[in-house]
Amino acid sequence: MGKKSSNHSKVSKSENISEKENSKKDAKFNFDLNLLKKTYPILITAILLGFVMWFAFFVRSGPINLDGLEDNVRASTYSQIQNIISQQVDTEYPNLNAAYKQELVQKEYQKVLDTGIFEIQGQKIVIEDIVKQNSAVLKDSFKAENGQTYLTEMDSHNFLHYSTNFYRYGHTGDTLIDGKPWVTNKVSPEGYPGTYNPDFLVWLEAKKYALNGLDRNNSTDEERTTAIYLLTVYLVMLSAIPIYFIIRKFSNDLFAFFGSLILVSIGTYVSRTVAGFVDTDAFNVLFPGLIVVFLIYAFVYKKILLKILFTALSGLFISIYLWAWSAGWFIFVFLVLSLLAYLGYIIISHFIVKEKELTFFNKIKNDLITLISFSLASFVFTFVFIKENIFIYTYNGLVGSLSEIASIST
């Protein structure tokens, strides 16, 4: 009996240990499963958004190594070979019917296409070798001595000049006249005033020089070009983020993925934001996107602190946008009018539907806090960054635009 009870107790203990181990495994499994459920949406968003940002870079990276140039040289080379073959057939068979001549030309040209070798005057030429040699010569003509491809348009060089001066002297002028910065490389021979407070792009380029560790006085144009060559591309990649989250807020990751992918792929947008095209075009997507996405979050979230935080961020990017592009006041007008229109909609619908006063008050309070904090943040940050009253600035911009439209129409 003693042995049996002892064995029974040992079995019971082993069963308890087994049950504890199983419960630990179940708890760990449930924890892993819960962790996966929490991280899965974040992972999906990161993958899809990462692809959009990579694609935005990919479609704009052609000028870096002049990828399409070799294809153009190849097409030009084969076209020249076809012309040479046609001339050879004309010389050898001057009286042959044109249709037969064309047939002979096509036959000889097909041999060249199949073999990649063209024989002329007893010499065999490997076409790809010629293509590579000519491509290398042509690419070198678009590059500086350090191998950096030149900027692709004139405004980019203009901004490069101003940012170089700002980085070296602290102002955009080429020199000082009576203690004031003066630009001498334009509007010759008089020149025109420079400034100690440059445009955002000039300031950003100067910061990029500093980030790359360039010497203020001895850095070369090639080194500075290298520093800013991909700046616009990076801004476009960043612009995909707010657009993605704006669409995602009202739909899902799939719609956000395709919507942001379409945006970064628009032909005119791509052509003006390729590598080496360092201009203000990327700002017209990046900053409105940031302004709107933070205002949407401010409008959606009910907690007052979060609402104020998001409207402050939206107002901050309003001011930076105006610093980057003087005509950016239109987005402020659009958003304020939209908030006022929604406020009017709430008031009118209240009298039609006759909802409870508390519900009506909460809606009014939500919209008013968003409108007031957004307007106040925009006012404060705009004064800080560009020393302007945003309401007067916007009024002047609106009146000026309407006057210009009126003058054109008359």
C-alpha positions as CSV (number, residue, x, y, z in Angstrom):
1,M,0.0,0.0,0.0
2,G,2.8,2.4,0.9
3,K,4.5,1.9,-2.4
4,K,1.3,2.4,-4.3
5,S,0.5,5.7,-2.6
6,S,4.1,6.9,-3.1
7,N,3.9,6.1,-6.8
8,H,0.5,7.8,-7.0
9,S,1.9,11.0,-5.4
10,K,4.8,11.0,-7.8
11,V,2.4,10.7,-10.8
12,S,0.3,13.5,-9.4
13,K,3.4,15.8,-9.0
14,S,4.5,15.0,-12.6
15,E,1.0,15.8,-13.9
16,N,1.0,19.1,-12.0
17,I,4.4,20.0,-13.4
18,S,3.2,19.0,-16.9
19,E,0.1,21.2,-16.5
20,K,2.2,24.2,-15.4
21,E,4.5,23.8,-18.3
22,N,1.6,23.6,-20.7
23,S,0.0,26.6,-19.2
24,K,3.2,28.5,-19.5
25,K,3.5,27.5,-23.2
26,D,-0.1,28.5,-23.8
27,A,0.5,31.9,-22.1
28,K,3.6,32.4,-24.2
29,F,1.7,31.4,-27.3
30,N,-1.1,33.8,-26.5
31,F,1.4,36.6,-25.8
32,D,3.2,36.0,-29.1
33,L,-0.2,35.9,-30.9
34,N,-1.3,39.2,-29.3
35,L,2.1,40.8,-30.1
36,L,1.7,39.6,-33.7
37,K,-1.8,41.1,-33.9
38,K,-0.5,44.4,-32.6
39,T,2.6,44.6,-34.8
40,Y,1.1,43.2,-38.0
41,P,-0.7,46.4,-39.1
42,I,2.4,48.4,-38.3
43,L,4.6,46.0,-40.3
44,I,2.2,46.1,-43.3
45,T,2.1,49.9,-43.3
46,A,5.9,50.1,-43.0
47,I,6.4,47.6,-46.0
48,L,3.9,49.3,-48.3
49,L,5.0,52.9,-47.4
50,G,8.7,51.8,-47.8
51,F,8.0,50.5,-51.2
52,V,6.3,53.7,-52.3
53,M,9.3,55.7,-51.0
54,W,11.7,53.4,-52.8
55,F,9.7,53.7,-56.0
56,A,9.7,57.5,-55.7
57,F,13.5,57.3,-55.6
58,F,13.8,54.8,-58.4
59,V,11.8,56.7,-61.0
60,R,13.8,59.8,-60.3
61,S,17.3,58.3,-60.1
62,G,18.0,58.2,-63.9
63,P,20.2,61.3,-64.0
64,I,22.5,60.1,-61.3
65,N,24.3,57.7,-63.7
66,L,22.6,59.0,-67.0
67,D,21.1,55.5,-67.4
68,G,19.0,56.3,-70.5
69,L,22.0,57.7,-72.4
70,E,23.5,54.4,-73.3
71,D,20.2,53.3,-74.9
72,N,20.1,56.4,-77.0
73,V,23.6,55.8,-78.1
74,R,22.8,52.2,-79.0
75,A,19.7,53.2,-81.0
76,S,21.7,55.9,-82.8
77,T,24.6,53.5,-83.6
78,Y,22.3,50.9,-85.1
79,S,20.5,53.6,-87.1
80,Q,23.9,54.7,-88.5
81,I,24.8,51.1,-89.4
82,Q,21.5,50.6,-91.2
83,N,22.2,53.8,-93.2
84,I,25.7,52.5,-94.1
85,I,24.3,49.2,-95.3
86,S,21.8,51.0,-97.4
87,Q,24.5,53.1,-99.0
88,Q,26.6,49.9,-99.7
89,V,23.7,48.2,-101.4
90,D,23.0,51.4,-103.5
91,T,26.7,51.5,-104.5
92,E,26.9,47.7,-105.3
93,Y,23.5,47.4,-107.0
94,P,22.7,50.9,-108.5
95,N,20.1,49.6,-111.0
96,L,18.4,47.1,-108.7
97,N,14.7,47.6,-108.0
98,A,14.0,49.6,-104.8
99,A,12.0,46.8,-103.3
100,Y,14.8,44.3,-103.8
101,K,17.3,46.8,-102.4
102,Q,15.3,47.2,-99.3
103,E,15.1,43.4,-98.9
104,L,18.9,43.1,-99.2
105,V,19.4,45.9,-96.7
106,Q,17.0,44.3,-94.2
107,K,18.7,40.9,-94.7
108,E,22.2,42.3,-93.9
109,Y,20.9,44.4,-91.1
110,Q,19.2,41.4,-89.5
111,K,22.6,39.7,-89.5
112,V,24.1,42.6,-87.6
113,L,21.2,42.4,-85.1
114,D,21.7,38.7,-84.6
115,T,25.5,38.7,-84.2
116,G,26.1,42.1,-82.8
117,I,29.0,42.5,-85.2
118,F,29.3,44.8,-88.2
119,E,31.9,44.2,-90.9
120,I,33.1,47.2,-92.9
121,Q,36.1,47.4,-95.2
122,G,37.3,44.0,-94.0
123,Q,37.2,45.1,-90.3
124,K,34.8,43.5,-87.8
125,I,33.4,45.8,-85.3
126,V,31.7,44.7,-82.0
127,I,28.8,47.1,-81.8
128,E,28.5,46.9,-78.0
129,D,32.1,48.0,-77.6
130,I,31.4,51.1,-79.8
131,V,28.2,51.8,-77.8
132,K,30.1,51.7,-74.5
133,Q,33.0,53.8,-75.7
134,N,30.6,56.5,-77.2
135,S,28.4,56.4,-74.1
136,A,31.4,56.9,-71.8
137,V,32.6,59.9,-73.8
138,L,29.1,61.4,-73.9
139,K,28.5,60.8,-70.2
140,D,31.7,62.5,-69.3
141,S,30.6,65.6,-71.1
142,F,27.6,65.8,-68.6
143,K,29.8,65.3,-65.5
144,A,32.4,67.3,-63.6
145,E,35.9,66.2,-62.9
146,N,35.0,64.4,-59.8
147,G,32.4,62.3,-61.7
148,Q,29.4,64.2,-60.4
149,T,26.6,64.7,-62.9
150,Y,25.7,68.4,-63.4
151,L,22.5,69.9,-62.1
152,T,19.8,69.6,-64.8
153,E,18.3,73.1,-65.1
154,M,19.1,76.8,-64.5
155,D,17.1,77.5,-61.4
156,S,19.0,74.8,-59.6
157,H,22.3,76.5,-60.4
158,N,20.8,79.8,-59.2
159,F,19.9,78.3,-55.8
160,L,23.3,76.7,-55.7
161,H,24.9,80.1,-56.1
162,Y,22.8,81.8,-53.4
163,S,23.3,78.9,-50.9
164,T,27.0,79.0,-51.5
165,N,27.1,82.7,-50.6
166,F,24.9,82.1,-47.6
167,Y,27.1,79.2,-46.4
168,R,30.3,81.3,-46.8
169,Y,29.2,84.8,-45.9
170,G,25.9,84.5,-44.0
171,H,24.0,86.3,-46.7
172,T,23.1,85.7,-50.4
173,G,25.1,88.5,-51.8
174,D,28.4,88.2,-53.7
175,T,29.8,91.1,-51.8
176,L,28.9,93.9,-49.4
177,I,28.2,97.5,-50.5
178,D,27.8,100.1,-47.8
179,G,27.5,97.2,-45.4
180,K,24.6,95.6,-47.3
181,P,24.7,92.3,-49.2
182,W,24.7,92.8,-53.0
183,V,24.3,90.2,-55.8
184,T,26.6,91.1,-58.8
185,N,26.2,88.0,-61.0
186,K,22.7,89.0,-62.2
187,V,21.1,92.2,-63.6
188,S,24.5,93.4,-64.7
189,P,26.1,95.8,-64.3
190,E,23.9,97.2,-61.5
191,G,23.1,94.0,-59.6
192,Y,20.5,93.9,-56.9
193,P,20.2,93.5,-53.1
194,G,20.9,90.2,-51.4
195,T,19.5,89.2,-48.0
196,Y,20.5,87.8,-44.6
197,N,17.2,85.9,-44.5
198,P,17.2,83.6,-47.6
199,D,14.4,81.4,-49.0
200,F,13.9,78.0,-47.3
201,L,15.6,76.1,-50.1
202,V,18.7,78.2,-49.9
203,W,18.8,77.8,-46.1
204,L,18.3,74.0,-46.5
205,E,21.0,73.6,-49.0
206,A,23.5,75.5,-46.8
207,K,22.5,73.2,-43.9
208,K,23.2,70.2,-46.2
209,Y,26.7,71.6,-47.0
210,A,27.4,71.8,-43.2
211,L,26.0,68.2,-42.7
212,N,28.4,67.0,-45.4
213,G,31.3,68.7,-43.6
214,L,32.2,71.0,-46.5
215,D,34.7,73.7,-45.9
216,R,33.0,77.1,-46.0
217,N,35.8,78.8,-48.0
218,N,37.5,76.1,-50.0
219,S,34.8,73.7,-51.0
220,T,34.2,73.3,-54.8
221,D,31.1,73.6,-56.9
222,E,31.3,69.9,-57.6
223,E,31.4,69.1,-53.9
224,R,28.4,71.3,-53.2
225,T,26.5,69.8,-56.1
226,T,27.1,66.3,-54.8
227,A,25.8,67.5,-51.4
228,I,22.4,68.7,-52.8
229,Y,22.0,66.5,-55.9
230,L,19.4,64.2,-54.4
231,L,17.8,66.8,-52.1
232,T,14.6,67.1,-54.1
233,V,14.3,63.3,-54.4
234,Y,14.5,62.9,-50.6
235,L,11.8,65.5,-50.2
236,V,9.6,63.6,-52.6
237,M,10.2,60.4,-50.7
238,L,9.1,62.2,-47.5
239,S,6.0,63.6,-49.2
240,A,4.7,60.1,-49.7
241,I,4.3,59.8,-45.9
242,P,1.6,62.4,-45.2
243,I,-0.3,61.5,-48.3
244,Y,-0.3,57.8,-47.3
245,F,-1.7,58.5,-43.9
246,I,-4.3,61.0,-45.2
247,I,-5.7,58.3,-47.5
248,R,-5.3,55.6,-44.8
249,K,-7.3,57.6,-42.3
250,F,-10.4,57.4,-44.5
251,S,-9.8,54.0,-46.0
252,N,-7.1,51.3,-45.5
253,D,-3.5,50.4,-46.3
254,L,-4.4,49.1,-49.8
255,F,-6.0,52.4,-50.9
256,A,-3.2,54.4,-49.2
257,F,-0.6,52.4,-51.0
258,F,-2.0,52.9,-54.5
259,G,-3.0,56.5,-53.9
260,S,0.5,57.5,-52.7
261,L,2.1,55.4,-55.4
262,I,0.0,57.2,-58.1
263,L,1.0,60.6,-56.6
264,V,4.7,60.0,-56.7
265,S,4.4,58.6,-60.2
266,I,2.6,61.5,-61.9
267,G,4.6,62.4,-65.0
268,T,4.8,66.2,-64.5
269,Y,5.7,65.8,-60.9
270,V,8.5,63.3,-61.7
271,S,9.9,65.4,-64.5
272,R,10.3,68.4,-62.1
273,T,11.7,66.5,-59.2
274,V,14.3,64.2,-60.7
275,A,17.8,63.9,-59.3
276,G,19.6,67.1,-60.1
277,F,16.4,69.2,-60.4
278,V,16.8,71.1,-57.1
279,D,13.9,73.5,-57.1
280,T,10.8,74.3,-55.0
281,D,8.4,71.9,-56.8
282,A,8.7,69.1,-54.1
283,F,7.5,71.6,-51.4
284,N,4.1,71.9,-53.1
285,V,3.3,68.4,-52.2
286,L,5.3,67.8,-49.0
287,F,4.2,70.8,-47.0
288,P,0.5,70.8,-48.0
289,G,0.5,67.1,-47.2
290,L,2.0,67.7,-43.7
291,I,-0.4,70.6,-43.0
292,V,-3.5,68.7,-44.0
293,V,-2.6,65.4,-42.3
294,F,-1.9,67.1,-38.9
295,L,-5.1,69.2,-39.2
296,I,-7.1,66.0,-39.9
297,Y,-5.7,64.4,-36.8
298,A,-6.5,67.5,-34.8
299,F,-10.0,67.4,-36.1
300,V,-10.5,63.7,-35.4
301,Y,-9.0,63.4,-31.9
302,K,-11.2,64.7,-29.1
303,K,-8.5,65.2,-26.4
304,I,-7.8,68.9,-26.2
305,L,-4.0,68.5,-25.7
306,L,-3.7,66.3,-28.7
307,K,-5.8,68.6,-30.7
308,I,-3.6,71.6,-29.8
309,L,-0.5,69.6,-30.5
310,F,-1.6,68.6,-34.0
311,T,-2.9,72.1,-34.9
312,A,0.4,73.5,-33.7
313,L,2.3,71.2,-36.0
314,S,0.0,72.1,-38.8
315,G,0.5,75.8,-38.2
316,L,4.3,75.2,-38.0
317,F,4.3,73.6,-41.5
318,I,2.1,76.5,-42.8
319,S,4.8,78.9,-41.8
320,I,7.6,76.8,-43.3
321,Y,5.6,76.4,-46.5
322,L,5.2,80.2,-46.8
323,W,8.9,80.5,-46.2
324,A,9.6,78.0,-48.9
325,W,7.1,79.4,-51.4
326,S,5.6,82.8,-51.1
327,A,2.3,81.8,-52.9
328,G,1.6,79.1,-50.3
329,W,-1.0,81.3,-48.6
330,F,-3.7,79.6,-50.7
331,I,-3.6,76.4,-48.5
332,F,-4.3,78.6,-45.4
333,V,-7.3,80.2,-47.1
334,F,-8.6,76.8,-48.2
335,L,-8.3,75.2,-44.7
336,V,-9.8,78.1,-42.8
337,L,-12.8,78.4,-45.2
338,S,-13.3,74.6,-44.9
339,L,-13.4,74.8,-41.1
340,L,-15.8,77.7,-41.2
341,A,-18.0,75.9,-43.7
342,Y,-18.1,72.9,-41.5
343,L,-19.0,75.1,-38.5
344,G,-21.8,76.6,-40.5
345,Y,-23.0,73.1,-41.5
346,I,-23.1,72.1,-37.8
347,I,-25.2,75.1,-36.9
348,I,-27.7,74.7,-39.8
349,S,-28.0,70.9,-39.3
350,H,-28.7,71.6,-35.5
351,F,-31.8,73.7,-36.3
352,I,-33.0,71.2,-38.9
353,V,-32.4,67.9,-37.0
354,K,-32.9,69.5,-33.6
355,E,-30.3,67.3,-31.8
356,K,-29.5,67.5,-28.1
357,E,-27.9,70.8,-26.9
358,L,-25.0,68.9,-25.3
359,T,-24.2,67.0,-28.6
360,F,-24.4,70.3,-30.5
361,F,-22.2,72.1,-27.9
362,N,-19.5,69.3,-28.2
363,K,-19.4,69.6,-32.0
364,I,-19.2,73.3,-31.9
365,K,-16.4,73.2,-29.2
366,N,-14.4,70.6,-31.2
367,D,-14.6,72.7,-34.4
368,L,-13.9,76.0,-32.7
369,I,-10.9,74.7,-30.8
370,T,-9.4,73.3,-34.0
371,L,-10.1,76.5,-35.9
372,I,-8.8,78.9,-33.2
373,S,-5.7,76.9,-32.3
374,F,-4.8,76.4,-36.0
375,S,-5.2,80.0,-36.8
376,L,-3.2,81.1,-33.7
377,A,-0.4,78.6,-34.4
378,S,-0.2,79.7,-38.0
379,F,0.0,83.3,-36.9
380,V,2.7,82.8,-34.3
381,F,4.9,80.5,-36.4
382,T,4.6,82.6,-39.5
383,F,5.7,85.7,-37.6
384,V,8.7,83.7,-36.2
385,F,9.9,82.3,-39.5
386,I,9.2,85.1,-42.0
387,K,8.3,88.1,-39.8
388,E,4.8,88.4,-41.4
389,N,1.3,88.6,-40.1
390,I,-0.3,85.6,-41.9
391,F,-3.8,87.3,-42.1
392,I,-2.4,90.4,-43.7
393,Y,0.0,88.3,-45.9
394,T,-2.9,86.1,-47.0
395,Y,-5.1,89.1,-47.7
396,N,-2.5,90.8,-49.8
397,G,-1.8,87.6,-51.7
398,L,-5.5,87.0,-52.4
399,V,-6.2,90.6,-53.5
400,G,-3.1,90.5,-55.7
401,S,-4.2,87.3,-57.4
402,L,-7.7,88.5,-58.0
403,S,-6.4,91.8,-59.4
404,E,-4.1,89.9,-61.8
405,I,-7.0,87.7,-62.9
406,A,-9.2,90.8,-63.5
407,S,-6.5,92.4,-65.5
408,I,-6.0,89.3,-67.7
409,S,-9.7,89.0,-68.3
410,T,-10.0,92.6,-69.4
